[in-house]
């Protein structure tokens, strides 16, 4: 019991420290300040757009891993999960080398279309999507593997096309997994720091998300840093509450 209590205290005491040291009297005023508001709005917009991008690209990828019989599927799955264990700053460097103005792909984007992703709001979205997409793919793939493929086969025998079957049969059957993966993806994108600051930089109003604003506020106004940290903590708790049916009751 003693090591268990110490482990629980190790995890909870720092979070309680945020609540104890929070400037509750000036919290509404600080939440409405220009700096906090700009970082909050930018973070919400970028995380939401990144989640939509992950849904568009991640659901087909999860279907490929779960349904398609291709050689090297295990290798593809391993590559998809690399961003989960890769240090985010390394992911940012990789994105910079590929999508920068002189990168492998970025040079052509800039020369042909005049598009430059690094150090822009679009760069924030790309960095967040790169780090968060594996959470969605893993969740949706697990839901697809646990669903009964006989319904899809029955739809095919009745003359339904692949796209119709996917929309009307497959997606509804795995919708809880898609929702859970989307929530995890959004929360991970909202809290992304390393890849964002490396690939998109730190420009107030353009690339300064909440995690970056926390880092800056620690040097200038620690009270603002605590307020932003409380917002991120509230988001994390909200994610746990939203997924309680999937995790908490599933473990009971």
N, C-alpha and C positions, 0 to 999 in steps of 0.2 A: 504493500500500500504506500509506503513512504516514497519509493522511486516514482510510482504512478502519480502521486499527488505533486511531487516536484516537477514531473513532466507537464502536468496540467497547468501548474503555476507558471512554468516557463513559457507556455503558449498564451496564457490569458493575461498575465500581469502587464506585459507591454501594451496590450489593447486597452486594459483598464487605465493605464497611465495616460493614454490619449483622452479618455473621458474625464479623468480627474483634472488634467491640466488644460482642458479646453476652455476658451474664453466665452463661457455661456452668456454672459451679460451683453457682450458685443457681437455675439454670433450672427444675428440677423443683419446687422450693419456690415459686417465683414463679408457675409455671403452675397450681399448686394453691391460690393465694391467692384470697380471696373476691372481690376486685374483678375479677381476670383471669378467674376461673371464671364469674362472673355475665355479664360481657360476652361471653365465648365461647359460653356456652349460649344467651343471647339472640340472638346473631348467627346461630348455626346454626339455631335454631328459626325465626326470622323469614325467613332466606334460603330455607329449605326450603319454608315455607308460601307465600312469594312465588313460588317456582318452580312449585309446584302451581297457583297461581292463573294464572300465565302459561301453563302448559300447557293449562288448561281454556279460557282465552280466546284464547290465541295460535295454537293449532293450527287452529281454525276460521277465524281471520282469515287465516292463511297459505294455507289452502285456498281462501278467497274470492279472494285476490290471484292465486293460481296457476291456478285452474280456472274461476272465474266470468267470464263475458263481460259486464261492466258498464261503462257510461260513466263516465269519471273514475277508472279503476283506477290509472292512473299518479299521479294526485293523491293518492289514498288511500295508495298505497305511499310517496309522499314524506312525507305526514303521519305515517305509522307510524314512519318513520326519523328524525323530528325529534328525539326524545329522545336519539338517538345523538350529535348535535352540539350539542344545547342544554346550556348550563351547568347542572349539577345543581341549583345553588341557585335558578336561575330556575324549574326544574321544581317545586321545593319551594314557591316563592312562588305559582306557578300552582295547585298543589294546595290551598294554603291559601285562596286566593281562591274556589275552587270548592267545596271540601269542609269549609271552616271553619264555625264556628257561624253566621256571617253570610254564608257563601258562597252561590253560586248554587244549589247542590244541598245543601250541608251544613245550611243553615237548615231545610230541610224534613225532613232526616234527624233533626235534633235536636228539632224541634217535633212531628213525628208519631210518631217511634219512640224519642226520647231518646238517639239515637246521636251521639256526638261523636268524630270520628276524630283530630283534631290532638292531639299531645302524649300519645299512647297507643301501646301496643305494636301495635295494629291500624294505627295511622298509619305506623309503621315499615314494616310489610308492604306497605301501599299505596304508599309512596314507593319502596321497593325494586322492587316490581313495575312501577311506571311507568317506571323507568329501565332495567330489565333486559329487559322484554318484547320490544323490537325485536330483540335478539340471537336470541331464539327464533324470531320470525316470519321473519326473513331466512333463517335456517338451514333451517327447515322448508319455506319457499317454494321455496328453491333445490332441495331434495330432491324436492319435488313436480313441479317443472318438468323435472327430469332423469329422472323415472320414466316408464315407458311407460303411457299411458292406455288402451292396448288391453286390458289385463287388466281394468280397470274396465268397459270396454264389453262384454267377454265375459261378465263376471258379470251385467251388466244384461240381456243377451240370454237368459241362463239363468234369469231371473226373480228375481234377487236385488234387494232393495230398496236404497235409497240408504244407509241407516244400516248395513245388513248389509255392503254393499260397502265402505263407509268403514272399518268395523271389521276386516273379514277380508281385504281386498285392499289398500286404500290405505295404512292405517297400517303393516302389516307391511313394505310395500315402501319406506317412507320412514323406518323405525325408526332407522337410523343417523343420519339428519339430525335426528330428534327428540331422540335421546340427546345428540348434539353440541350442539344448541341448548339443551337443558336444562342441560347442564354449564356452558356459557358463561353462561347466564342465572343459574344459582346462584352462580357465581363473581362475576359483576357485582353481584348483590344483596348478597353477603357484603361486598364492598368499598365499598358505597355510603356516601357521607358528606354531600355538599351538600344533596341533597333531604331526607335524613333529619333533619339538624339543623335545617333550616328548617321542615319540616312537623311533625315529631314531637318536636322539642326534644331536651334532653339530661338525662334523669332516670335516675339510677343504678338498675339493676334493672328498669327499665320501658322505656326507650328508648335507653339507652347501649349501642350496639353496639361492636364492636371498633374500627372506624375512629374513632369518637368517643372511645373509651377511650384510644386512642393520642394523640389531640389533647390530652386532659386530662392524661395521664400525663407528657407532655413538660414540663408546668409544675410537676408535683409530684414525680414519680419517673421520670426518664428511663430507668432500667433496665426498668421495667414496660413502657414504650413500646417498647423494643427487643424485649422478649419477645412482645408482641402483634404487632409488625411481622414478627417471624420466623414467627409462625403464619400470617399473611396471605401471606407470601412462600412458605411451604410449600404453602399451598392453590393459589397461582398455578402453582407448579411441578407440582403434582399434576394440575392441569387440562391443562397442556401434555403431560404424560405420557399422560393419558387420551385426548387427541386427536391423539396422534402419528401414528396411521394416517391421519387426515384431513388433517393439515397437512404433517408432516415427510416422510413417504414419498410423499405426493401431489406434493411439489415436487421429488422426486428423479427 
